Each structure stands twice: as structure tokens, then as C-alpha cells.
Amino acid sequence: MSKIYEALNRAESDLAGSAETMAKMMKPLRVSTNSEIPVQTPPLNETFHHELDFDQIREASWYPDLQALPAVSNRGGALEQFRGLRSHLQEFRDQKRIKTILVSSGLPQEGKSFVSANLAVSFARHKSTKVLLIDGDMRRSSLQKILGASATPGLSEYLSGEAELLDVVQRAKQVEPHVPLPKGLSSLAFIPAGGDAHNAAELSGSPRFAELLSHVGPLFDWIIVDSSPVNLVSDGVNLARHCDAALLVARGGVTEYKTAQRAVSELKASTILGFVLNAVSDHKSPARYYGYDNAATKA
């Protein structure tokens, strides 16, 4: 059984248990951090109509970094790992209502954006499932680089009231007439983080985020939200309040136990599905754990 299954199987038995038990999946380590408290909430958008259709979403040219998206591949260990993660999350859904999943980590450089993007693509490949990927890391976004998508307007503009939903959500269009989109991208929509937000903590606490999810919820089968590291700032914790569950990412050989434990503690008000162990070599198999070692996975 793969390490990804190991981590999530342990989490499954502890869904109703304590956060500390789930954190014990990790190896020992050291921690540091501090949180910010949001102080303002921009006004709600009262005019948007709920009849959103996938065809209404603005098409944009995407130039994805295929090295950073092993989930679009036709074969390989990386593809299978994300399929396994997808299947396991679908099993969770049989037990409890789950649609919106926040993906985060304790600290930067652990691979949360890599996991967010590939998990979203893996879901979108399965029977043309409609998936929305939201870059909620308004301080240090990277999903637009992985997807090769435009970075603005995005979530920060929506939360600040400077843009409406149909302004910020986009989907890939076929760039060349006879070249189909990579698998998984045709039913994937994306909301980038938007411009750099000096007030990201305040924006993440806006009721407009809950409003956004209520508008897009009926259209999508899964919504994946990538967030800032929860041990450093409050943004991810604020966004997690409106998500059905959280999935934490740790980096093999790098993430320490106390960092993982602190991340679980920060998300104690959320349903934590477990940890995904990123960048772990499986010595029993010639394939890499994610099929990919030197990934550009900056958080």
C-alpha cells in the first residue's frame, strides 16, 4: 500500500477522533509562527444570479507546465498516486458530505500547490467531473504558473469588491485547432489569487468568500481551495471555515512533527481528512512516490 493510502487510511479511522491522533502520522520536528486577525469584511454582492452555467465561464489561453502536472499524463506512478488519492476522497464522501476541500500545509515549500493542482486535475479527468480550483494563497500564489493561466483578476479582486464572479473565474480554451486540451483541463475551472494583497488576512475573513462558494457550489462536483500555510498566517484558517474539510500536505524528510501538529491545531475547527506525504521516495518501487522529485512546488 502506498504512503498516500497509509496516511489517509489512518486519518479515516480518526475522522471523529482528536486532531492530535491524526498529527501522529508525521515525524518529529520543530515549529514557529504567528497569526493575524482579520478586522474588516467587504460588502456582499447582492446582485449575482444563481443560474451559473459552465459555458458562461470565460475562456482563456492556458499554457500548463506539464512537468508540474503529472495528473494529466497517460501513465506513470504519479498518475496512479493521484488516482488513489481521488478514490480515497470519494470514499470519504460516501460517509460525509464533502465538496469543498481546503488544501494547506504548516509551512511554505511543502508542496500544497502541487497537490492542489494535480488533485483538481485528477478529479476533472474522472467522467468529466466539473471541478473548480481556487488559489486562496493571496500572498504567494503559484497555481497560475502551474496552469499557465492569467493571474488577474482573481480572488483578491472579488473579495475586495473590485470584480464580480464571472470576471475572476476562467477555463482553458483550445489554443491550437487540432490539438486537444490535456486530459482533465476541459472540465476544470480556475480562480487565480489575483493581485498581491497586502490585506490578505482581512480579505480571507470576508463573507464574500462564503457567498462565492454558494454561487458556484451547484455547478461543480468538487471545489479545491489552495491556501496560505496555516502556521504562518490566519488566511487559510479563515477560508477553511467555509470549506467542508481540509487536507494537509507534508514534505517527506523536511516537515517536522511539531510543524504538522501545529497545523492540525490551527485547523481544529475543521474536519481534517489527513496528510498527503509529498516528495517521498519509495525504495521498493523504481517509480518515485509522485513520479517527480525536483518539483517547482513553492507554497
C-alpha positions in Angstrom: 0.0 0.0 0.0 1.3 3.4 -0.9 2.3 6.1 1.6 -0.6 8.2 0.4 -3.0 5.4 1.3 -1.2 4.8 4.6 -1.6 8.5 5.6 -5.3 8.8 4.6 -6.3 5.3 5.9 -5.0 6.4 9.3 -6.9 9.6 9.0 -10.1 7.8 8.1 -10.2 5.9 11.4 -9.8 9.2 13.2 -12.3 11.4 11.5 -14.3 11.6 14.7 -11.2 11.5 16.9 -8.8 14.0 18.1 -6.6 16.3 15.9 -3.5 15.1 17.9 -4.1 11.5 16.8 -4.1 12.4 13.1 -0.9 14.5 13.6 1.0 11.4 14.7 1.3 10.4 11.1 4.2 12.8 10.9 7.8 12.6 12.0 9.2 14.7 14.9 10.2 18.3 14.4 10.3 21.9 15.3 7.9 24.9 14.7 7.5 28.6 14.6 4.6 31.0 13.7 2.2 33.7 14.4 -1.4 34.6 13.3 -3.1 37.7 12.1 -6.7 38.7 12.9 -8.9 39.9 10.1 -10.5 43.3 11.0 -12.7 44.2 8.0 -15.3 42.5 5.8 -16.1 43.9 2.3 -19.8 44.2 1.4 -21.6 41.3 -0.1 -22.6 41.1 -3.7 -26.4 41.2 -3.7 -26.9 41.2 -7.5 -25.4 38.0 -8.8 -27.9 35.4 -10.2 -27.5 31.8 -9.2 -28.1 30.4 -12.7 -24.4 30.0 -13.4 -23.6 27.7 -16.3 -20.2 26.2 -17.2 -20.5 27.6 -20.7 -20.8 31.1 -19.2 -17.3 30.9 -17.8 -14.7 33.0 -19.6 -12.3 31.0 -21.8 -8.6 31.9 -21.6 -5.4 30.5 -23.2 -3.6 28.3 -20.7 -0.1 27.0 -21.2 0.3 24.4 -18.5 3.6 23.3 -17.1 3.2 19.6 -17.8 6.1 18.7 -15.7 4.3 20.1 -12.7 1.1 18.4 -13.7 1.7 14.6 -13.7 -2.0 14.1 -13.3 -2.5 14.9 -17.0 -0.2 12.1 -18.0 -1.5 8.9 -19.7 0.5 6.6 -17.4 3.0 6.5 -14.6 3.4 6.3 -10.9 2.5 9.9 -10.3 -0.8 9.5 -12.2 -1.7 6.4 -10.1 -0.9 8.1 -6.8 -3.3 10.9 -7.6 -5.9 8.5 -8.8 -5.5 6.7 -5.4 -5.9 9.9 -3.5 -9.0 10.8 -5.6 -10.6 7.4 -4.9 -10.0 7.7 -1.2 -11.6 11.1 -1.0 -14.6 9.8 -2.9 -14.9 7.1 -0.2 -14.9 9.9 2.4 -17.7 11.5 0.5 -19.8 8.3 0.9 -19.5 8.8 4.7 -20.0 12.6 5.0 -21.0 15.4 2.7 -17.7 16.7 1.2 -17.5 19.0 -1.8 -15.2 21.9 -0.9 -11.7 20.8 0.3 -9.1 23.3 1.5 -5.5 22.1 0.9 -2.8 23.6 3.1 0.4 22.9 4.9 2.1 24.1 8.1 4.9 26.0 6.4 6.0 27.0 2.8 7.8 24.7 0.4 5.9 21.6 1.4 4.1 21.1 -1.9 0.5 22.1 -1.2 0.0 23.9 -4.5 1.4 20.9 -6.4 -1.0 18.7 -4.7 -4.0 21.1 -5.1 -3.5 21.4 -8.9 -3.0 17.7 -9.5 -5.8 16.6 -7.3 -8.1 19.0 -9.1 -7.0 17.7 -12.5 -7.4 14.1 -11.3 -11.0 14.8 -10.2 -11.7 16.6 -13.5 -10.4 13.6 -15.6 -12.9 11.2 -13.9 -16.0 11.1 -16.0 -15.7 14.8 -17.0 -16.4 15.8 -13.4 -16.8 19.6 -13.1 -14.1 20.9 -10.8 -13.2 24.4 -9.6 -9.7 25.2 -8.4 -9.3 28.3 -6.3 -5.9 29.8 -5.5 -6.6 31.2 -2.0 -2.9 31.9 -1.4 -3.2 35.7 -2.0 0.3 36.3 -0.6 2.4 33.9 -2.6 0.3 32.4 -5.4 1.7 29.8 -7.7 -1.2 27.9 -9.3 -1.4 30.3 -12.3 2.2 29.3 -13.1 1.4 25.6 -12.9 -1.7 26.0 -15.2 -0.1 28.7 -17.4 -3.2 30.8 -16.8 -3.7 34.6 -16.4 -3.1 35.7 -12.8 -5.7 38.6 -12.6 -8.4 39.4 -11.9 -8.8 36.9 -9.2 -9.9 36.1 -5.7 -8.4 39.2 -4.1 -10.3 41.5 -6.5 -13.5 39.5 -5.9 -13.2 39.6 -2.1 -12.4 43.3 -2.1 -15.5 44.0 -4.3 -13.5 45.2 -7.3 -14.6 42.4 -9.5 -17.6 40.0 -9.9 -17.6 36.3 -10.1 -17.7 36.0 -13.9 -14.8 38.4 -14.1 -12.5 36.2 -12.0 -13.3 32.6 -13.0 -11.8 31.2 -16.2 -11.4 27.9 -18.1 -9.0 26.7 -20.7 -9.7 27.1 -24.3 -8.1 25.1 -27.1 -5.1 27.0 -28.2 -4.5 25.2 -31.4 -7.4 24.0 -33.5 -6.3 20.4 -34.0 -4.6 19.9 -30.6 -7.0 18.9 -27.8 -6.6 20.2 -24.3 -4.6 17.9 -21.9 -6.8 15.5 -20.1 -8.6 16.9 -17.2 -8.4 20.6 -18.3 -11.6 20.7 -20.3 -13.8 20.4 -17.3 -11.6 22.4 -14.9 -12.3 26.0 -14.0 -9.9 28.2 -12.1 -10.0 31.3 -9.9 -6.4 32.7 -9.6 -5.3 34.5 -6.4 -5.4 37.9 -8.1 -3.0 40.8 -7.5 -0.8 40.9 -4.4 -3.0 41.6 -1.4 -1.3 43.4 1.5 -4.5 42.9 3.4 -4.9 39.2 2.7 -5.9 38.4 6.3 -8.8 40.8 6.1 -9.9 39.6 2.7 -9.8 36.0 3.7 -12.2 36.8 6.5 -14.7 38.4 4.2 -18.3 37.0 3.9 -17.9 37.3 0.2 -15.9 34.0 0.2 -18.9 32.1 1.6 -21.1 34.0 -1.0 -18.7 32.8 -3.8 -18.9 29.2 -2.7 -22.7 29.4 -2.5 -22.9 30.7 -6.1 -20.5 28.1 -7.6 -21.5 25.1 -5.5 -24.4 23.9 -7.6 -22.3 23.9 -10.8 -19.3 22.0 -9.6 -18.8 18.4 -8.3 -15.6 19.3 -6.4 -14.1 22.6 -5.3 -10.4 22.6 -4.3 -9.0 25.6 -2.4 -5.3 26.1 -2.1 -4.4 28.3 0.9 -1.5 30.0 2.6 0.4 27.9 5.1 -1.7 27.8 8.3 1.2 28.1 10.8 2.3 31.4 9.5 -0.9 33.5 8.8 -4.6 33.3 9.5 -5.7 33.3 5.8 -6.1 29.5 5.5 -7.9 29.2 8.8 -10.4 31.9 7.7 -11.0 30.2 4.4 -11.3 26.8 6.0 -14.4 27.9 8.0 -16.4 27.9 4.8 -15.0 24.6 3.4 -16.3 21.1 4.1 -12.9 19.6 5.0 -9.2 20.2 5.0 -6.3 18.2 3.6 -2.8 18.9 4.9 0.4 18.4 2.9 3.8 17.5 4.4 7.1 17.1 2.7 9.0 13.8 3.3 12.2 14.3 5.2 11.5 18.0 5.7 8.3 18.5 7.6 8.8 18.0 11.3 6.3 16.5 13.7 5.7 19.8 15.6 5.0 21.6 12.4 2.4 19.0 11.4 0.9 19.0 14.9 0.7 22.8 14.9 -1.1 22.8 11.5 -3.6 20.3 12.8 -4.2 22.5 15.9 -4.7 25.6 13.7 -7.4 23.8 11.8 -9.0 22.3 14.9 -12.4 23.7 13.9 -12.3 21.9 10.6 -12.8 18.3 9.5 -9.2 17.2 8.7 -9.1 14.3 6.2 -5.5 13.6 6.8 -2.0 14.2 5.4 -0.6 13.8 2.0 3.1 13.0 2.1 4.8 14.8 -0.8 8.2 14.2 -2.4 8.8 10.8 -0.7 10.9 8.2 -2.5 9.6 4.6 -2.4 12.6 2.4 -2.4 10.5 -0.7 -3.1 9.5 0.6 -6.5 11.5 2.1 -9.3 8.9 4.9 -9.6 9.1 8.0 -7.4 6.3 8.5 -4.9 4.9 11.3 -7.0 6.9 10.4 -10.1 8.6 13.7 -9.6 11.5 14.8 -7.4 12.6 18.3 -8.1 9.2 19.9 -8.4 8.6 23.7 -8.6 6.1 23.4 -5.7 6.6 26.6 -3.8 3.8 27.3 -1.4 
